[in-house]
Amino acid sequence: MFILTRLSDLITIQPTTFTTPTRQALEDQINARYSNKVIHKIGLSICLYDILKSSDGLIGSGTGNVNINVEFRLIVFRPFKGEVITGRIANSTPNGIHVRLDFFDEIFLPKDLLFEGSVFDHNEQVWVWRTEDGDELFFDKNESVRFRVEEEEFVDNTPVDPALRDSLADADLKPPYRIIGSCYQSGLGVVAWW
Amino acid sequence: MKIVEPCEAMLSNYEVLAHIQDVKQRYRDQVAEQGPAAAMKPGNLETVMKEIIDYLSTTAATAQTPEATAKLVEELAKSPLQFEKIEVLMMLNHLPKNETELDVLIEELESRLSEEQITGILNTIRSATRSKADRDTLED
């Protein structure tokens, strides 16, 4: 589910933070830049893991900022295809089930990848799995659900003109990283079933 | 920004939880030493650390100890059943309790492993887990 990614980047330390030890200042800058953000084709970066190398600090002309080339490793959320993950059901629609982890919301289980014999109950707004034995099993909201990662989608969102940003609804912006999961094998589905 | 190596290693849930708890502890120590000014950490970091801890506390990661985890990995990796690396990782993250749960993680479980081997694996996994009672006494 989590991987380590090695990056190198130019980190700028501003004079206001000169009193903190360099190591700590670098860590704060790296975390401020990457934590909880999606890196295209890499995944959702969580936080700094360790710093491997750093160059001497150089002060550019015009500012008092110190520039340091740093090579470091980040913890990144990037489940591999076929991995089994447990999440919670956020909501259900006729198209499928939205699943969320506490730190990541963009997981979708499309209706074609649910158990055979699953139907959507419009009154209750839940998916119901009618098993061969005639039992009805409900994908209730907030239940823990186990699913398999089938696909991942990265979207490189181009920056939006700040003047237009307010008029754009959130729905117009595609999530930069999205996971498509499946749920049709015994052992998958709501955890309490098995 | 330059990506030197997109995937250098894979981490288990337990390692991530341990790392984040370490970081949090270090920050708390700093506050104790240097006063509240040192507590100013980037907001996005605070958010994601809290959410990761929330999530991982609901998983099997809380039931693991460094020694038992290392031993389990060694046993599973050296096992004559030749598990793939990702299979070992998933077993470690999920700590399956019964055959159905194991079946999801291991491809072709029934043709690769016999009944006894499956029971053996489940026992190995169980012995590497702290029981809930143990955990409660530790937390007290």
Interface residues (C-beta under 8 A of the other chain):
Chain A: M1 F2 I3 L4 T5 R6 L7 S8 D9 T20 Q24 D28 N31 A32 S35 N36 K37 I39 K41 I42 I46 C47 Y49 E71 R73 I75 R78 F80 G82 E83 V84 T86 L101 D102 F103 S144 R146 R148 Q185 S186 G187 L188 W194
Chain B: M1 K2 I3 V4 E5 P6 C7 E8 A9 M10 L11 S12 N13 E15 V16 H19 I20 V23 Q30 A38 K41 P42 N44 L45 T47 V48 M49 E51 I52 D54 Y55 T58 T59 I86 M90 N93 H94 N98 T100 E101 D103 V104 L105
